[in-house]
Amino acid sequence: MKKLMLLAAVAVFGLTSVNAQDDDSNALSEGSIVIEANTGSWTTGSTAISLTSIDGETQWSAGGEVGYFIKDNLAIKAGLGYSDLGEDFSVFSYKVGAKYYIGGEFPVGVDYTGSSIKDAEENPSYVGVEGGYAWFPASNVSIEPKLRYNVSMNDEFYESAFQFLVGFAIHF
């Protein structure tokens, strides 16, 4: 997992020039678009990227999110994800929500995440809240470590959970 995170960070830096964040930056302004990928766990209906291998069984997930800034510092977002958990067990996930950047540096978000698990009796859904810090190594790239809490909408089958994620975003 460390190698995957290092590779993602190198890719982000390799595709952009490293500049200090510009106060005149319009990355979070009305009309801008953000594309984001997060590291994370597939356990809560994830739109994140993960890879796990235990005792020869490999599990992975891939997904991403896109957002549109409806006003300065406030984006509405949607995401999709797919997880392959081995032994013909797969999950399709979706997410809708909003993200606000307090002072342009501290993203806070709320969203609804749902999943469709192949052949499951009951599918999970969560309301998630998150907060973190946005570091802009370039005016159009942010790296966002954050804490997230997912509140299960059906505790009978699925539990609420805390997560630590790192988001990589490109702003247009």
N, C-alpha and C positions, 0 to 999 in steps of 0.2 A: 504494500500500500504506500509506503514511503517513496518508493521508486516512481509509482504512478503520480503521486502528488508533485514530486520534483520534476518529472517530465512535463506535467501540465504547466507548472510555473515557468519552466524554461521556454515552452512553446509560447506562452503569453508574452514573455519578455522578448523572444525572438521575432515575433510578429509586429511588435511596436517599438518605437524608440522610447527610451527611458528619459522622461522629462519631469521636472517638479510640477506639481499641480498648479495650474494657472488660476488665479482668482477670477479671471474673466471667462473661465471655462463654461461652456454651455452643455456639458454632459448631462446635467440634471434639469435642464430648462424645458419649459412647455414645448411639446411637439417632438422631443427627442425620443429615441428608441433605445432600449437596453436588451441585450441577449446575454443570458446568464447560465452557467453550469455550476453545480455544486457538488462537492464531495459529500458522501453521506451513506446512510444505511438504507437498505431496501425494506426494512422492517415496518415502516410506517407509511406505506404507499408513496414511495419516493419518485421524484423527478430528478434525482441526483445520479451521479456516476459512482459506482462501487465495484470492487472485485474482491472476492473471498474464495480461498481454497482451503478446505479442511478435509483431511483423510482422503485425498484424491477426488473429492467432490467440489467442483467449481461452481460458484454462484456469482452472477454479475447483474448490474443494472446500468441503464443508460437513459439519459433524458436531459431536458433543458427547459428553460423558461424564457419568455419574451415579455417585455413590458413597454407601455406607451405612457409618456409623461403628459397627463391631462392638465397639469399646472406645474410650476417650478417645484422641484423636490418631491412630487407626488406622482407615482406611476401605478397604473392598473396592470396586472400581470396574469399570464396564463402559462401553464406548463403541461408537458406530456412526458411519460416515462414508461419503460418496459423493463421487467426483471425476469431473468431466467434462473430459477432456483434449483435446477437439476431435476432428474427423475420425472420429466414431463410435467413440471409444475411451473407455471408462468403467471405473471401479474402485469396488467396494464393499469397505469395510474394517470390521473389528471389533477390539475390544480388551478384554482382561480383566486385572485386576491388583490391586495394593494400593498405598496411599499412607500414609506415616507422617509426622506433623508433629513434628519434634524440637523440644522446648521450645515448641511451638505456633507457631513462626515459620519453621522450615526444613523444607519438604516434601521427602521423598525417596520415590521410587517405583520399582517394578519391575512390568513387565507383558509380556504376549504380544500381539502385533499380527499379524493375518493379513489378506490381501487376496484378492479374487477379481477378476481382470482379464478383461474381456470378450474372448473368443477367444484367450486366452494359452495358450501351451504349458506354462508353469510359473508358478505363483502365488507371490508373495513372502510370507515371514513373518519376524518379528523378535522378539527379546527385547530390551526397552528398559529402561534404567536412567536415572533423572533425579534432579536435585537443584536446589534453588533457594531463594528467599526468599518468604514470604507476607506481604504488606503488607495490613493490614485498615483501609481508610479508613472503614469502618462495621463494626459488630459482626457483620453477616451477609454482608459482601462482602469478597472478597480478590482482590488482583491479584498474580500469581505469575510473575515472570520466572524462567526456569530453563534449565539445560543438559541435554541429553538425548543419550544414545548408543544407537543401534539396532544390535544385533548381528544380521546376516543369518543366517537358518537354512539358506539354500541359496546359498552364495557363487558357485556356478557361473553363476547367472542375475542375482543382485542383490547389491549391495555394502552393507557396514555404513556407517553415517553418523552424524556429529555434527549436532545441531540446536540452535538457540537459539529458544525459544518464550516467549510471554507468555500466561499463563492468566488468565481472568476467571471467578471462581466466586461463586455465591450459595449460602449455607448456610442450611438450615432446621432 
